[in-house]
Amino acid sequence: MSACSSESSHGTDAGTGGAPGAGGSAGMADSGAECTVSTDCTDGKRCVDGACVESAPACKTDDECTPETECTGGQCEPKAVCPAGLEPTFDSISTKIFGMSCGTSTSGCHSRKGALNSGGLNLADDPYTALLGSDGKGAPAANIAGTEKGLVRVVPGDADNSFLVIKLGTRSSQDPKYGSGMPFTDPGSVCPDTLATIRTWIANGAKQ
């Protein structure tokens, strides 16, 4: 994977997004709460018991947070790409990860139009073949922003050498060997449990 958007991964869960009646600011107004998470607050404040309170920055970089959190607005917040109920199956991963976090429903990232500038990876039309190839043994990866060559997008039974796992696990936006981690706008935002589930799917043969 070469470029990916997290535009759909932020604010999609009930209670954290901005959809009227689905928990966002409208839901908070109805309940009298000022916030549900710290990202609802501004000016470096954090959310405590539904109210935005002053707080000294707890972090400056993701490295100062736990593996399950990332530094957002000076606070360690839960990572964005961590869907509940993710299962080690292709359907579950495709629906809850690719369909929500990789720009497949837009004109950017790993959509039909955006694939040209994203290592040729189109996850919108036929994501399984795009990752595994027509023979199911693994499609070659175009590592356009890194030096490592001969990579395969998904190697059945071998998560460590699957470029999908490498990109989702890369926290830097400028890794010299592999380019930017994914999602492109928020590398390192895939939580450990999510990555472990994807690794399990691959270890079990990456079946469709």
For each residue, the residues with C-beta under 8 A, 3 or more apart:
1: 4 102 110 118 119 121 141 153 163 164 167 168 182
2: 117 118 119 121 142 143 144 145 167 179 180
3: 108 109 110 114 117 118 119 180 184
4: 1 101 102 103 109 110 118 167 182 183 184 185
5: 8 101 102 103 106 108 109 183 184 185
6: 9 10 80 81 101 183 184 185 186 189
7: 10 103 106 185
8: 5 12 99 100 101 103 105
9: 6 12 80 81 100 101 183 186 189
10: 6 7 80 186
11: 16 17 18 24
12: 8 9 16 17 100
13: 16 17 23 84
14: 17 22 23
15: 22 23 27 36
16: 11 12 13 23 24 36 37 39
17: 11 12 13 14 22 23 24
18: 11 24 25 26
19: 22 23 24 26
20: 24 26
21: 26 27
22: 14 15 17 19 26 27
23: 13 14 15 16 17 19 27 28 36
24: 11 16 17 18 19 20 27 28
25: 18 28 29 40
26: 18 19 20 21 22 29 30
27: 15 21 22 23 24 30 31 36
28: 23 24 25 31 32 33 34 35 36 40 50
29: 25 26 32
30: 26 27
31: 27 28 50
32: 28 29 50
33: 28 36 50 51
34: 28 40 41 47 50 51 52
35: 28 38 40 41 47 50 51 52
36: 15 16 23 27 28 33 40 47 50
37: 16 40 47 77
38: 35 41 45 46 47 72 73 75 77
39: 16 72 73 77
40: 25 28 34 35 36 37 47 52
41: 34 35 38 45 46 47 52 73
42: 45 52
43:
44: 54 55 57 73 74
45: 38 41 42 52 53 54 55
46: 38 41 52 53 55 75
47: 34 35 36 37 38 40 41 50 51 52 53
48: 51 53
49:
50: 28 31 32 33 34 35 36 47
51: 33 34 35 47 48
52: 34 35 40 41 42 45 46 47
53: 45 46 47 48
54: 44 45
55: 44 45 46 58 74 75
56: 74
57: 44 60 74 75
58: 55 64 74 75 76
59: 62 64 65 71 74 75 76
60: 57 64 71 74
61: 64 71
62: 59 65 70 71 171 188
63:
64: 58 59 60 61 71 76
65: 59 62 69 70 71 76
66: 69 76
67: 191 192
68: 78 79 82 191 192 193
69: 65 66 76 77 78 79
70: 62 65 76 77 79 80 186 188 189
71: 59 60 61 62 64 65 74 75 76 77
72: 38 39 75 76 77
73: 38 39 41 44 77
74: 44 55 56 57 58 59 60 71
75: 38 46 55 57 58 59 71 72
76: 58 59 64 65 66 69 70 71 72
77: 37 38 39 69 70 71 72 73
78: 68 69 82 191
79: 68 69 70 82 188 189 190 191
80: 6 9 10 70 101 183 186 189
81: 6 9 97 100 101 183 186 189 190 191 194
82: 68 78 79 190 191 193 194
83: 86 96 97 100 194
84: 13
85: 92 96
86: 83 92 93 96 97 193 194 197
87: 92 93 197
88: 92 93 197 198 200 201 204
89: 92 93 201 207
90: 93 94 128 201 206 207 208
91: 94 95
92: 85 86 87 88 89 95 96
93: 86 87 88 89 90 96 97 98 197 198 201
94: 90 91 97 98 99 123 127 128
95: 91 92 98 99 100
96: 83 85 86 92 93 99 100
97: 81 83 86 93 94 100 101 102 194 198
98: 93 94 95 101 102 104 110 123 127
99: 8 94 95 96 102 104 105
100: 8 9 12 81 83 95 96 97
101: 4 5 6 8 9 80 81 97 98 183
102: 1 4 5 97 98 99 109 110 123 182 183
103: 4 5 7 8 106 108 109 110 111 114
104: 98 99 109 110 111 123 124 127
105: 8 99 111 124
106: 5 7 103 109 111 114
107: 111 113 114
108: 3 5 103 111 113 114
109: 3 4 5 102 103 104 106 114 118 184
110: 1 3 4 98 102 103 104 114 115 118 121 122 123 124
111: 103 104 105 106 107 108 114 115 122 123 124
112: 115 122 124 125
113: 107 108 116
114: 3 103 106 107 108 109 110 111 117 118
115: 110 111 112 118 119 120 121 122
116: 113 120
117: 2 3 114
118: 1 2 3 4 109 110 114 115 121
119: 1 2 3 115 141 142 143 144
120: 115 116 142
121: 1 2 110 115 118 130 131 141 142 153
122: 110 111 112 115 125 126 127 130
123: 94 98 102 104 110 111 127 130 131
124: 104 105 110 111 112 127
125: 112 122 130
126: 122 129 130
127: 94 98 104 122 123 124 130 131
128: 90 94 131 132 208
129: 126 132 133 134 139
130: 121 122 123 125 126 127 139 153
131: 121 123 127 128 138 139 153 154 164 206
132: 128 129 135 136 137 138 139 153 154 156 206 208
133: 129 136 137 138 139 140
134: 129
135: 132
136: 132 133 156 206 208
137: 132 133 156
138: 131 132 133 152 153 154 155 156 162
139: 129 130 131 132 133 152 153 154
140: 133 151 152 153
141: 1 119 121 151 152 153 163
142: 2 119 120 121
143: 2 119 146 147 148 149 151 163 178 179
144: 2 119 179
145: 2 178 179 180
146: 143 175 176 177 178 179
147: 143 176 177
148: 143 151 177 178
149: 143
150:
151: 140 141 143 148 161 163 166
152: 138 139 140 141 155 161 162 163
153: 1 121 130 131 132 138 139 140 141 162 163 164
154: 131 132 138 139 162 163 164 202 206
155: 138 152 158 159 161 162 202 206
156: 132 136 137 138 202 205 206 207
157: 202 203 204 205 206
158: 155 161 162 202 203
159: 155 162 165 198 199 202 203
160: 165
161: 151 152 155 158
162: 138 152 153 154 155 158 159 165 166 202 206
163: 1 141 143 151 152 153 154 166 167 178
164: 1 131 153 154 167 168 198 202
165: 159 160 162 168 169 195 198 199 202
166: 151 162 163 169 170 178
167: 1 2 4 163 164 170 178 179 181 182
168: 1 164 165 181 182 190 194 195 198
169: 165 166 181 190 195
170: 166 167 175 178 179 180 181 182 187 188
171: 62 181 187 188
172: 175 180 181 187 188
173: 180 181 184 187
174: 179 180
175: 146 170 172 178 179 180 181
176: 146 147
177: 146 147 148
178: 143 145 146 148 163 166 167 170 175 181
179: 2 143 144 145 146 167 170 174 175
180: 2 3 145 170 172 173 174 175 184 187
181: 167 168 169 170 171 172 173 175 178 187 188
182: 1 4 102 167 168 170 187 190
183: 4 5 6 9 80 81 101 102 186 187 189 190
184: 3 4 5 6 109 173 180 187
185: 4 5 6 7
186: 6 9 10 70 80 81 183 189
187: 170 171 172 173 180 181 182 183 184
188: 62 70 79 170 171 172 181
189: 6 9 70 79 80 81 183 186
190: 79 81 82 168 169 182 183 194 195
191: 67 68 78 79 81 82 194 195
192: 67 68 195 196
193: 68 82 86 196 197
194: 81 82 83 86 97 168 190 191 197 198
195: 165 168 169 190 191 192 198 199
196: 192 193 199 200
197: 86 87 88 93 193 194 200 201
198: 88 93 97 159 164 165 168 194 195 201 202
199: 159 165 195 196 202 203
200: 88 196 197 203 204
201: 88 89 90 93 197 198 204 206 207
202: 154 155 156 157 158 159 162 164 165 198 199 205 206
203: 157 158 159 199 200
204: 88 157 200 201 207
205: 156 157 202
206: 90 131 132 136 154 155 156 157 162 201 202
207: 89 90 156 201 204
208: 90 128 132 136
